[in-house]
Amino acid sequence: MTAYFDFSVKSVAALAQADVTRALLEDVGEADLTAGLVDPDRRAHATVVAREAAVICGAPWAQLAFQQLDPSAEVIWRVPEGHRCEADQPVLEVHGQARAMLTAERTALNFLQLMSAVATKTSLFVQAIREVPNVRARIVDTRKTLPGLRLAQKYAVHVGGGLNHRLGLYDAVLIKENHIAAAGGVTAVLRRAAEVAPQARFVEIEVETLGQLREALDAGATMILLDNMGLMQLHEAVRINAGRAQLEVSGGVNLSSVCAIASTGVDRISIGALTKNVKAVDFSMRFANDPL
C-alpha cells in the first residue's frame, strides 16, 4: 500500500481506473441483459442534470465509466470538477453508443453522487470556519469510509477543500484510549511508538483530560487529539500547549459547533461525518431522443 496519495492527474486516473473496473464488473457481470434490447449500432446523446446544488466531484470516475464501455464516447463537462452547480443545472453531456451509455449510467452516477456529496459536505465546513477571525484550523477527514472506496472519498474531501488524515493503519500512528490502556500509559505508549514505527508519517495520541494532555506534552508528543472536550477545556488545552504540538479536535463536531471550536485556536478539526453520514447528491441522466 502507498503511504500517501498525492492526487496528481496520473494518480487520480489510476485510482479511477481501478474503482471503475471493479464497479462495472460488480454491476454488469457477463452481460447487461436489459441494454441488450437496444440496437448495438444506435448512437445517442444524453445529458446528466444535478437535481440539487452541489460541488461536483468524481468526474474522472464518471467519464471513465462511459469510455471504458465505449472508447469512442465523447464526454463534455458543463460543470468542471470542484466547481459548484445549482439545482437543475446540466453537469455533463455524453455522445456515444446508446447501449454502452445505458450500461454505464448507474456506475457513472453512483460515483458522481457519492463523491459530490462528500465534496459538498466538506465545502460547507471549510466555508463555515473561514468566517472565524484569525482561523488556523483545517477540516480533516477520518477512516470512517465506505470499504473499498476510501481513497475516492478522501479525494472528494480534498476537492471540497479539506485535509486528509492518515490513509489507513499502515501510514501513520493514532494512539487511542485502548492503545494507551494496553500499552501501560501515555508516556509508555509514546516511547513504544518511537521504537516500533519510526517510518510513520506522524504519531498522534488521543487524550481525554487536561492531565493526559500535560503528560503527552512532557513525553514529547508533537500531535495530540483532544477527544470530546468542551469549549472551556479546548481553550485551556490551547493555553497549556502553547504551540508545542499540533492540536486536533474530534467528537461531536457539526455545522452549529465548528466555528466555536475553530475559534479556540486548535490546528485541526476531524469530522467522521464528512465521509460516513453523507446523503447522495441527486443526479439524473436523460437521452435527448428515446434510444428505443
Secondary structure by P-SEA (a helix, b strand, c coil): ccccccccaaaaaaaaaaaaaaaaaacccccccccccccccccbbbbbbbcccccccaaaaaaaaaaaacccbbbbbccccccccccccccccccccaaaaaaaaaaaaaaaaaaaaaaaaaaaaaaaacccccccbbbbbccccccccaaaaaaaaaaacccccccccccbbbbcaaaaaaaccaaaaaaaaaaccccccbbbbbbccaaaaaaaaaacccbbbbccccaaaaaaaaaaacccbbbbbbcccccccaaaaaaccccbbbbccccccccccbbbbbbccccc
